[in-house]
Amino acid sequence: MNPITAAVLSWYKQNARDLPWRQTKDPFKIWLSEIILQQTKVEQGMPYFHKFAQRFENIQQLANASEDEVLLLWQGLGYYSRARNMLACARKIVKDFDGIFPESVEDLRRLPGIGPYTAAAISSFAFQKSAPAVDGNFNRIISRIFGVKKSKNSSGFQSDIQRIADELIENAPPHIFNQAMMDFGSLVCKPRQALCNQCPVLEYCFAFKNNLVDELPVTPQKKALRNRYFHFGILKLRNQIILSKREEKDIWKNLYQLPLIETSEEQNLNFSPMQFANILNFSSISLIKTSIEIIHKLSHQKIIARFYHFEINDLQQAIVEEKTELYGNVNNYLVTDIEAIKNFAMPQLVKDYLIECGLID
Ligand code: SF4
């Protein structure tokens, strides 16, 4: 066994984190945890893992769920395409594999939402296949120890890391090696302020010897966030309110929100909230108040949002009419009781505002 691997494994014996999905070899639970933990910290993901594992005992149960239910359970975790892919993946496993998880990295890679890392994680944790689960921890640890100086987005970086990872995992129990690298990357060889003085592989480490710990891995410059201007209308009459479903290919696809008008930077200066009357075909609405500007940052976008509170005068009559008559060509709106809002999966930005202004708990 490679001496670096041996040192990391012996560190792991003393320092392993106790995570609920490590007690199982059930590929369903392992897959669930891996999808939830993509782009999410363990502390934030843990309650969601328990919520999903309690609601769905196996892949069949999940495959039978509606997308609305899955999105509602996922609400607040962000990157909602993970939830939609998770459901698509469950349905494909039931349809094409009789509900039995495939074991090989190659078969797993063909499933929705399963990339090289997740495929290796499932294959090694559930089936003990010798597949290094190369994630950000692997990239960081290996580039520091072995002095990989290529930029993370350059061609060749990932294949260099993969080649070294393949060597390191040889003759090691694969599931333990992968878990050990994850914990070692989270607890010792951390992105910032790595704990080199407590490191079991310090004597092998190129970055430590060359004072390059904070320089490796070489990270490409981040792209500037794209600004988007969202105007949300809170259109209500007594205990009823209008929601809309985001059906376009964009952030928050298939989540519910308040009726929205998006403007460009230039249009934003001249935006008139009375436009809500036009898009929803209301003859009379009255603006009661406007929120302050709320900034909501996503990974590549900055949402600059305002909420406009309206009283509407003809909703009661309108809701008894056909939806198409009510909204003309716009058919993704719906009217609901305010207390039923909690049954709809919503972007956190909208949900937080509705809580803040007292419309929901
Ligand atoms: S010496 Fe520091 S940089 Fe090198 S592997 Fe250990 S913790 Fe990471």
Boltz pocket constraint, residues with backbone or C-beta under 6 A from the ligand:
constraints:
  - pocket:
      binder: B
      contacts: [[A, 141], [A, 144], [A, 145], [A, 188], [A, 189], [A, 190], [A, 194], [A, 195], [A, 196], [A, 199], [A, 200], [A, 201], [A, 202], [A, 205], [A, 206], [A, 207], [A, 208], [A, 213]]
      max_distance: 6.0
